[in-house]
Amino acid sequence: MKLEFSKKSISDILAEFEDKKTFDWQKEIFSFLRKHDESSSAIKFHYALKDNVYTSVFNREFVSDTFKSLNDYLGLKKGDTALLSSSVLENEGEIVILQAIEGGLDLYCNEDSDEIKIPYTGENQDKIGFAIDYAYVTKVQAENSMDNLIRINKVAIEVDSLNNDLSKQLNQIDKTLFYKVYTANGYPVAIKKNNDVEFSVLDKIDISEDDKGSLILDSPYEEESLNTHRQVVIISDDKFRFLSKNECRLGANGEIVNLEQVEEKLKPYIDLNYVVIDFPKKDTGEGVITLVIESRFSAEINIPNNELEEREVPQQTFYIGEFPKSQDKSAIRAELKQLLKESNKKG
């Protein structure tokens, strides 16, 4: 099913299919379009959180401006082809159909599936090349459809659903451009290319940090600020990046310290099995650089402080029987911190 938003209004599209026999998934799309066409003030988005589905409501003018901004960032123009592979009752489906409406894209619609299906577009379909200009897909769809991703020019995926392994796989596909979209309460607020570090904030959204370094989102269209509870580094008025798994904030000024870099600096001075974490001091509760060493390696350690920045100098050392077994250093750090917290409670 093809919806030509480049040539027809929503009313025209609905009239085109009015007397035709349709499947349930198509009826859901038509119902979405009717509600969108009739609504005057607000647009709803669905998002999942801890196995529950919630609804957020945003101002219509706000949605229009930010979705135009999203399309501009992706370089999508009127008449470009887009693909709908998710239900419009879910976040990904809602986003791509609104992108098509706002951008005047021609939307090819498939039944909701865990696999991307490339429709017959009638143009150079028998030749090697892009069949579709753009698709917003889920992590599962991307994993199950690597061969079909190469037929799409630009692909966007919500960043929270991505992992490093999938990102690396996407990097191996040369011709397709991959983008990561950051959503808050189901609403797209920022975007970046797959390999970029910094996110670009969409129009009509202001960003700031709270006193704990979490990302705050504001808009002139919305009454309340949204705290994402995600630790960020603000680069400029319209760019930010999230703290990596190896980074933490220390001290009253929330200085960012890379724990992996500190470990590298300590290597010449500690010939032992050790890990560096951020952990609160018992007397002050302030987070500081902390060494954790396996007990069987306990020995006197001499670290020349002048080789380290002040915030990188270990302030305390703990000895532990055995490190957790994992290939993920951040997972080891998290488990060690939990073990030390439990040990401190008992002590």
Summary of the structure (lengths in Angstrom):
residues: 347
radius of gyration: 24.8
end to end distance: 66.1
largest distance: 83.5
contacts: 980
relative contact order: 0.08
helix: 31%
strand: 32%
